Amino acid sequence: MDAQKLKFMMSVQLEIDKLEAVLGSNHQDVIASKALFQKLSQTEIQKKKQENSKSEYCDELIPIKLNTEVIREHLSITGNNSIDYKFVLNKTVKDQLDKDNLRMENARLRISKESELDRFYDFCVNAFYQVEQLINYYYGTKFPLIEDLLKHLESIQYTKFENGVEVQKNCFKRNSFNPEKSIDEITIGSKLFAFRLEFYNVKYDYTGTNLDSLRLVRNEGQHRCEVIKNNINENKKLHNFFKNNSFDTVHKLIEKLKFTVEDNLK
């Protein structure tokens, strides 16, 4: 085996070792990756020694290239779906939720990225995509007619202090100049705010606040989030979100939202 090929195979072995360090030797993805690498190695060991022309050398690389592509493809998707969305009856929505959930878990395990913040940012962005899909699915299913949904959102109120006086405010006001004609024309911020008031409006329950923080993470972008994480004066709400949350707490947050939507659509 020539030096270039040996170096390449050693790099693949290193990736498998990293994967094993994260998932453990008994994980199905680790076992499958090791089996593929073993097959690749045996392909080399069993080759007969012979003089190679240029064309023969190209032919010799074919099985190695094919097996390596399979390994690399396998290594690029290291996670498994961590939330069961079988209650979602719309196939398009369910498929998108499953994809976003898988991308979220891949970000958690993407050990080739050096910065944990990079991985956590991607994790949170894909978590928010699931939030958006779940909120839209809930309101779209609960209120198939847009007028019914608009009236429902307008009926939800919250308490606000203005000049030291407690006043009741409506959480949503329709666009009088260009009325919303579909659920997609209502901003996710408005729908999420209404949902928070309906289901998570309890003292010391920060579920709604953290769900909205995921929206802000998506809006701010990766570089701004890095600045905010290190400076409370940039955005206190997001700074505290990064300070107090982890991969596991965000996962539990999405799972809690999923159960809330599922339970209230029964």
N, C-alpha and C positions, 0 to 999 in steps of 0.2 A: 504494500500500500504506500503511495507516495506521501510526502510530507504535507501537502496541501489538503489531501483527502483525510489524513489522520487528524490534522488540526480541526477540520470541519466536524468530524465525528466526535472529537473531544468536546467541542462547543455544544453539541447536541446533548452529550452526556451530562454536561454541567447544568444545562437547562432542566433536565430530568431530576438531577440532584436537588436543584432549587425547589422544584415542584414537590418533591418528596418531603423536603424540610417544612413546607407549609401545610401539606395535606396529610402527611403520614404515609408509611409504606403500605398500609392496607387499603388505601383509597383506590377506588376503581379506575380513576384517571391515571394514577401513578402506575398501577399494575399494567394497564393497557399500553402506556407509553414505554414501559420497560420491555414489554413483549415485542413491540414494534422495533425498538432499538436493537434487541437481541437478533431479530430477523435480519436487520440491516447488517449487523456485525457478521453474522454467519454467511451472508452473501459474499462478503469480502474474503473471509477465511477459507471458504470452499473453492474459491477460484483457482484454476490451474495457472501455474506460472508459464508465461509464454511471451514471446516478442509481440508487441502491439504496433500495428500500423495506426495512422491517424484515425481512420474510420473505426478500427477495432477499439481504440481507446474511447471514442464517443459511445460505442455500443456498451462498453463496460460500465459507463457512468449511468446508463438508463435505469437499472433496478435501484441503484443507490439514490438517484434523484427522486424517483417515485416514492420510495419508502420514506425518505427524508421529508418530502412534502407532506406526507400523511402525518408524520410525527409533529412537524411544525404546526400544521393545521390543528392537530389535537392539543398541542401545548397552548395555542392561542385562545382556546376556549377551555379554561380550567375549572370554571365554576359550574354549579348546577342550579336550576330554578329553586328558589328558597321560599316562594310564596305560591300557594295553590289558588289559581283563579278559576277553578272549574265552575263556580257559581255564575260566571259571566256567560250569558247565553248568546251574545253577539260574537260570532267567530272572529271577525276582523279586530274587534276591541280586545278579545281574549288573546289572540296571537300577538298583538302589539304589547300587551301587558307582559306576556311571557318573555318576549324579546327584550324589553326594557329591564325586566327583572334579572334576566341572564346577563345582560351588559353590566348591570349594577354589581352582581356578584363577581363578574370577571374583573371589574375595577378593583375590588377588594383583594383579589389574588394576583394581580398583575405585578409580580415581584420584580420584573425587569425595570420598572420605573423606580428611580432612586427616592424620589420625594413622596412621603406618605400623604402630604397635602394634595399632591397631584392626583393620587388615587382616590382620596376622600372627596375631592371636588367632583371627579367623574362619577363616583358612587352617588353623591347627593343629586347631581343633575339627572341621572337616570332614575333615581328615586322620585324626583319631582315629576318626571314624565309619567310615572305610574299614578302619582297623585292627580295629575291633570286628567288622565284617562278615567280614573275611578270617579272623580267628581262629575265629569261630563256624563259618564254612564249612569250614575245615580240620578241626576236631575233629568236626563233624557228619558230614562225609563219611568221615573216617577211622574213626570209631567210631559207626556208626548206632545201636547199642544203648547206652542210657545207662549200664547197669551196666559195660559194657566201658570206656567213657570214664572212669567214676569210678575203676575199678581202675587204669587207665593213669595218671591224674593222681596217685593215691596212691602209685604206684611211683616217681615222680620225686623224687629227693632233692637236697639242697644242703648245703653246709658252712657252719656257723655257729660263732662263738666265744662260749662262755658261761663267764664267770669265768676267762678265759685258756685254756680248754680247747676244742679243736676237736671239734665233735659233728656228727653227721649228722641232718638233719631232713627230714621229708616235706614237700613243697611244698604239699600239699593234704590236708585232712581233711574228709570228708563230714559233713553235718549229722546227728548221731545222733538228734536229736529230730524233725526234719522232713526226711527224706532227699530229696535232689534227684531229681526225676522227669523232668527234661528238661534239655537243654543251657542253656536260657535261665535256669534256676534256679541255675546256677553263676555266680558273679560274674565279670565281665570281668577284674577284678584277679587272681583266682585262675587263670583260663585264660591270661591274658597272662604271668603269672609262670611257669607251667609251660612255656609256649612258649619263653620267654626261656631257661630252663634247658636245654631240649632243643636249641635251635638257635643260641643266641648266648652260650653260657656259655664265652667265651674271654677270656683276659686282654687288656685294652686294647681290647676290642671293646665300644663303648658303644651298639650298636644296641638292645639290650634296654632299657637305661636310658633312652634317648631315646624309645622307644615308650611306656614307662611315663610319661614326662614329658608326653607328649601327653594321656594319661589325666588327669593332674593338672591340666593346663591347662583341660581341659573341666570338671573338678570345681571348680576354684577360681573360675572366672568372670572376666569381662573386667576389672572394677575391681580385684580382688585381684591379677590378673596384672600390672597396671600398677604396683601398689605393690611387688610382689615383684621386678619387673624393676629397680627403682630402689633396692632395699634387700636386700642379701644376707642380713641377719639374719631376714628374714621367712620365707624358704624357700630354703635354700642350693642344693638340687638344682634347683629351678625357675629360680632366679636364674642359675645357670650354664647352664641350657638356653637361656634367652633370650640370654645373653651369647655363646654359642658357635654358635648356629644361625640360619639364614636361610630364606627361602622355598625356595631351591634345595636346601639340606641336608635340609629336611623332605620335600621332594618325593623326593629320592634315598632317604630312609628308607622311605617308603611303597613305592617301587618295589622296594627290596631285600626288604621283607616279602612283596610280591606274588610275587617270583621264588622265595622260600623256600617259600611255600605251594604254588605251582604245581609246583615240582620235587619236592616230597615227596608230592604226590598222584598222580604218574605211576605 
